[in-house]
Amino acid sequence: MSEEKHSVEASTVKSHAQEPEVDIGEVVEEELVGGAPVRRKGIYLLPNALTTASLFSGFYAIVAAANGLFDNAAVAVFVSMILDGLDGRVARMTNTQSKFGEEYDSLADMVAFGVAPGLVAFFWSLNGLGKFGWAITFIYVAGAALRLARFNTQIGSVDKKYFVGLPSPSAAACVAGLVWCFHAFDNAAWLTALSVLVVGGTGVLMVSNIFYRSFKDLDLRGRVPFAAILLFVLVLIVIAIDPATVLFTGFLVYALSGPVRALFRRKPRRAA
C-alpha cells in the first residue's frame, strides 16, 4: 500500500510539474522567435485599446438608437470604422500583432458592424414590420457573422486585391448612412421599403461569392503628382458639405459595384 501511495504521489507531482505556470486571468501566447517557440504573457496595449474604442462606439450606437438618437447612432458606427482601420495599421507599424488581437478585433467587429447597424436600423424603421422586420435584421446580423468567420479562415488563401463578399464595415456604412441620411424623415412606405432593401441586400452580399476591390494594392508611400493632394482636399470639402449623403452614396456605389462587375464579366463568357 505504501509503495502504491508513493507512486501515485510521484505521478501527481510529475503531472503538476509538466503543467505550465500561468497566472489566473493572464493571457499567454506562443510566438516563434528564431524558429523556436517562446511563450509570452500579457497583451499589447495600443492596438487593443483602439479595438476597445471601436467596440465602445458600436455599443454606444445601440444605446443611442434605443433612445431615439439615430443620427448619433449612425455617426458612432462610422467612428467604429475609423478606429477599426487604425488598430490593424498601428499593430503592423509598431510590430505588435498578436493572435489575441486578431480574435479580439473579430469579436469587436461583430458588435460594431454586425449587431449595432442591424439594431440601429431595426429601432429606426424595421420594428414597425413585426416579425418580417426582425427577420430582415437577423439576415443582416447573421450575414455579418458568417462574413467575418469566412474572412478569418480565408486569410492567406485569397488574392489580397479582392474581398470575397461585401466587407462588413462597408455593409455597416451603407446601413448607418441610410439612417443618417433619412433619420429626420417621416416613416413612409417608400422609406421602409428602402430600409428592407438596403439591410437585407447588404446582408446577402456579405455572404455572396462576389469579388470586391480591396484597394490594398494601392501604393500610398510613393510619389504622386501635386494635383493628387488638391483632389484629396476637394474630396474632403465635398464630404464636409453633406457628410451623410456623400458617405451613404459612396458606400452604396461600392456595394453595387461588385454585382455590376460580376454581371459584365459573365456576359462575354455566355456570348463565347
C-alpha positions in Angstrom: 0.0 0.0 0.0 2.8 2.4 0.9 4.5 1.7 -2.5 1.3 2.4 -4.4 0.7 5.6 -2.4 4.2 6.8 -3.2 3.8 6.0 -6.9 0.5 7.9 -7.0 2.1 10.9 -5.3 5.1 10.8 -7.6 2.8 10.7 -10.7 0.8 13.6 -9.3 3.9 15.7 -8.7 5.2 14.9 -12.2 1.9 15.9 -13.8 1.9 19.2 -11.9 5.5 19.8 -12.9 4.6 19.4 -16.6 1.7 21.9 -16.4 2.7 25.5 -17.4 2.7 28.0 -14.7 0.1 30.6 -15.7 -1.3 33.4 -13.6 -5.1 33.2 -13.3 -6.7 35.6 -15.8 -3.5 36.2 -17.7 -3.1 35.8 -21.5 -0.3 33.5 -22.7 0.6 33.3 -26.3 3.2 31.2 -28.1 5.4 33.0 -30.7 8.1 31.8 -33.0 11.4 33.6 -32.2 14.3 32.5 -34.4 12.4 29.3 -35.3 11.9 28.3 -31.6 8.5 28.6 -29.8 8.5 31.2 -27.0 5.7 31.7 -24.5 4.8 35.3 -23.7 2.4 36.7 -21.1 0.3 39.8 -21.5 -1.2 41.8 -24.4 -0.2 44.8 -26.4 -1.9 47.9 -25.1 -2.1 50.4 -28.0 -3.8 48.3 -30.8 -6.1 46.6 -28.3 -7.1 50.0 -26.8 -8.1 51.1 -30.3 -10.1 47.9 -30.7 -11.8 48.5 -27.4 -12.7 52.1 -28.5 -14.2 50.6 -31.7 -16.2 48.2 -29.6 -17.4 51.0 -27.4 -18.6 53.1 -30.4 -20.6 50.1 -31.6 -22.1 49.6 -28.2 -22.9 53.3 -27.9 -24.7 53.2 -31.3 -27.0 50.5 -29.9 -27.8 52.6 -26.8 -28.3 55.8 -28.8 -30.7 54.1 -31.2 -32.6 52.6 -28.3 -33.1 56.1 -27.0 -34.1 57.5 -30.4 -30.9 59.3 -31.2 -30.5 57.8 -34.6 -28.1 60.4 -36.0 -25.7 59.9 -33.1 -26.0 56.1 -33.5 -25.1 56.3 -37.2 -22.1 58.6 -36.6 -20.9 56.1 -33.9 -20.9 53.3 -36.5 -18.6 55.4 -38.7 -16.4 56.2 -35.8 -16.1 52.5 -35.2 -15.0 52.1 -38.8 -12.2 54.7 -38.4 -11.0 53.0 -35.2 -11.1 49.6 -36.7 -9.0 50.8 -39.6 -6.4 52.2 -37.2 -5.9 49.3 -34.9 -4.6 46.9 -37.5 -2.3 49.5 -39.1 -1.0 50.6 -35.7 -0.3 47.0 -34.8 1.7 46.5 -38.1 3.6 49.8 -37.8 4.6 49.1 -34.2 5.1 45.3 -34.7 2.6 44.5 -32.0 0.5 41.9 -33.9 -0.8 39.0 -31.8 -3.3 36.2 -32.0 -5.2 37.7 -29.1 -5.5 41.0 -31.0 -6.8 39.2 -34.1 -9.5 37.4 -32.2 -10.5 40.4 -30.1 -10.7 42.5 -33.3 -13.0 40.0 -34.9 -15.4 39.9 -31.9 -15.4 43.7 -31.8 -16.2 43.9 -35.5 -19.2 41.6 -34.9 -20.6 44.0 -32.5 -19.7 47.2 -34.3 -20.5 46.1 -37.9 -23.0 43.3 -37.3 -25.2 43.8 -34.2 -25.0 47.6 -33.9 -26.1 48.6 -37.5 -28.8 45.9 -37.5 -30.3 47.1 -34.3 -30.0 50.8 -35.3 -32.0 50.1 -38.5 -34.5 47.9 -36.5 -35.2 50.6 -33.9 -35.4 53.3 -36.6 -37.7 51.7 -39.2 -37.9 47.9 -39.3 -39.5 47.4 -35.9 -42.8 48.5 -37.4 -42.9 45.5 -39.7 -43.3 42.9 -36.9 -41.7 39.5 -37.5 -40.7 40.4 -41.0 -38.7 43.4 -39.6 -36.7 41.4 -37.2 -36.2 38.6 -39.8 -34.6 41.1 -42.2 -32.5 42.4 -39.3 -31.4 38.9 -38.5 -30.4 38.3 -42.1 -28.0 41.2 -41.8 -26.6 40.2 -38.4 -26.1 36.5 -39.5 -24.6 37.7 -42.8 -22.0 39.8 -40.8 -21.2 36.8 -38.5 -20.7 34.4 -41.5 -18.7 37.0 -43.4 -16.3 37.5 -40.5 -15.9 33.8 -39.9 -15.2 33.1 -43.6 -12.8 36.0 -43.8 -10.8 34.7 -40.8 -10.5 31.2 -42.4 -9.5 32.6 -45.9 -6.6 34.7 -44.7 -3.6 33.9 -47.0 -5.7 31.8 -49.5 -7.3 34.7 -51.4 -5.8 37.4 -53.6 -5.3 40.4 -51.4 -6.5 42.7 -54.2 -10.1 41.4 -53.7 -12.6 40.7 -50.9 -14.9 37.7 -51.3 -18.3 39.2 -50.4 -19.1 42.7 -49.3 -16.8 43.7 -46.4 -18.7 44.1 -43.1 -17.5 47.7 -42.5 -18.8 48.7 -45.9 -22.2 47.0 -45.2 -22.4 48.7 -41.9 -21.6 52.1 -43.6 -24.5 51.5 -46.1 -26.9 50.8 -43.2 -25.6 53.6 -41.0 -25.5 56.0 -43.9 -29.1 55.3 -44.7 -30.2 56.0 -41.2 -28.1 59.2 -41.0 -29.5 60.5 -44.3 -33.2 59.9 -43.6 -33.4 59.9 -39.8 -35.4 63.2 -39.9 -37.9 61.9 -42.5 -41.3 60.6 -41.6 -41.6 56.8 -41.6 -43.2 56.5 -45.1 -43.8 53.3 -47.1 -41.0 54.0 -49.6 -38.5 54.6 -46.8 -39.4 51.3 -45.1 -39.0 49.5 -48.4 -35.6 51.2 -48.9 -34.6 50.1 -45.4 -35.6 46.5 -46.2 -33.7 46.6 -49.5 -30.5 48.0 -48.0 -30.4 46.0 -44.8 -31.4 42.7 -46.4 -29.4 43.3 -49.5 -26.1 44.1 -47.7 -26.7 41.1 -45.5 -26.9 38.8 -48.6 -24.0 40.5 -50.3 -21.7 39.9 -47.3 -22.1 36.1 -47.7 -22.0 36.1 -51.5 -19.1 35.0 -53.7 -18.9 38.3 -55.4 -15.5 39.9 -55.6 -14.9 43.5 -54.3 -11.8 45.5 -54.8 -9.8 45.8 -51.5 -7.6 48.7 -52.8 -4.7 47.1 -50.8 -2.6 47.2 -53.9 -2.5 51.0 -54.0 0.9 52.4 -53.3 0.4 55.2 -50.7 4.1 55.6 -50.0 5.3 56.5 -53.5 5.4 60.0 -55.0 2.3 61.3 -56.8 1.6 64.4 -58.9 0.9 67.6 -57.0 -2.7 67.6 -58.3 -3.4 64.5 -56.2 -3.3 66.4 -52.9 -5.7 69.0 -54.5 -8.1 66.3 -55.4 -7.9 65.0 -51.8 -8.7 68.4 -50.5 -11.7 68.6 -52.9 -13.0 65.3 -51.6 -12.8 66.5 -48.0 -14.7 69.6 -48.9 -17.5 67.6 -50.6 -17.8 65.3 -47.6 -17.9 68.3 -45.2 -20.8 69.9 -47.1 -23.1 66.9 -46.5 -21.3 64.0 -44.9 -24.4 61.8 -44.5 -25.4 61.9 -48.2 -21.8 61.7 -49.5 -20.8 58.7 -47.3 -24.1 56.8 -47.9 -23.9 57.4 -51.7 -20.2 56.4 -51.8 -20.6 53.2 -49.9 -23.8 52.3 -51.7 -22.0 52.6 -55.0 -19.2 50.4 -53.7 -21.7 47.8 -52.6 -23.3 47.8 -56.0 -20.0 47.7 -57.8 -19.5 44.1 -57.1 -22.7 42.8 -58.7 -22.3 45.1 -61.6 -18.7 43.9 -62.3 -19.8 40.3 -61.9 -22.6 40.9 -64.4 -20.4 42.4 -67.0 -17.7 39.8 -66.6 -20.2 37.0 -67.3 -21.7 38.4 -70.4 -18.7 37.8 -72.7 -18.4 34.2 -71.5 -22.0 33.5 -72.4 -21.6 35.1 -75.8 -18.5 32.9 -76.4 
